[in-house]
Amino acid sequence: MSMASTSSPTAMRQSPHLSVRERLVFATLSLGAITLLSVSAWLQPSAEGMGTHTQLGIPACTWPATIGLPCPSCGMTTAFALAADGRFIDSFLAQPIGFLFAVAAAGFVVVSAYAAFTGSRILSAITDKIGGRFWWFFGAALLLSWGYKIVVFRGFI
């Protein structure tokens, strides 16, 4: 008498489609990203390349006044606002990593909405490919972006 074990490879195999709960999570995440991009489009980008976030009632960054340098996220909201307005070069120049985050948010809207509506596990296929090298690249990109913002802030370019 043989009973199928719950630890067998077939029992542990993931369903080819997302569950209803997973679909709702992705739909919610997609709506959150849409909201982020919509608020960004509503904002008036700051001409200084940073400070747009103050339109949301968030206080101005204290780093420039206290230590004379922009913080690592200075210019992110401005970059999002510019990207949401379709001003991609200006967005990149305001904060390179902020531009990449804005593009990633837009891509996430598409992919997560697709997953929510079709039940596809496309996000798993993408995230399964992300390894240690990606995180090293990501960390380096963050530091380079901050360095660029410091150079711009100091007036070197």
C-alpha positions, 0 to 999 in steps of 0.5 A, spaced: 500 500 500 503 506 497 500 513 499 503 519 496 507 523 500 506 530 501 514 531 501 514 528 494 516 533 488 510 533 485 506 535 491 511 540 492 511 543 485 508 550 485 501 551 481 502 554 474 498 560 476 497 565 482 492 563 487 486 568 488 489 571 494 496 572 490 492 575 484 489 580 489 496 582 492 499 583 485 493 588 483 493 592 490 501 593 489 499 595 481 494 600 484 500 602 489 505 603 484 499 607 479 498 611 485 505 613 486 506 615 479 500 619 479 502 623 485 508 624 481 505 626 475 501 631 479 507 634 482 510 640 479 518 638 479 523 643 482 527 647 478 533 646 483 533 638 482 530 637 489 525 639 494 519 637 490 517 633 496 515 639 500 509 640 496 507 633 499 507 637 506 514 633 507 519 638 510 525 640 506 531 636 507 536 638 512 542 635 510 544 641 505 543 646 511 547 642 516 552 638 512 553 642 506 551 635 502 545 632 499 542 626 502 542 620 498 535 620 496 535 628 494 532 629 488 528 622 488 521 626 488 523 631 483 526 625 478 519 621 479 515 628 477 519 629 471 519 622 469 511 622 470 511 628 465 515 624 460 521 628 461 526 622 461 533 626 460 531 631 465 529 626 470 535 622 469 539 629 470 535 630 477 537 624 480 539 618 476 537 612 480 530 616 481 529 616 474 531 608 474 526 607 480 521 611 476 522 607 470 522 600 474 515 603 478 512 603 471 514 597 469 512 594 475 505 596 474 505 593 467 508 586 470 504 586 476 497 588 473 498 582 468 500 577 473 493 579 477 489 579 471 492 572 468 495 569 474 501 568 470 507 567 475 512 572 471 514 576 477 517 569 480 520 568 473 524 575 473 526 575 481 528 568 480 534 571 475 536 576 480 542 574 484 548 577 488 551 580 482 544 584 481 545 587 488 552 589 488 550 593 481 544 596 485 549 598 491 554 601 486 549 605 482 546 608 488 553 610 490 554 613 483 548 616 483 549 620 490 556 622 488 553 625 481 548 629 486 554 631 490 558 633 484 552 637 481 550 640 488 557 643 489 556 646 482 562 642 479 557 640 473 
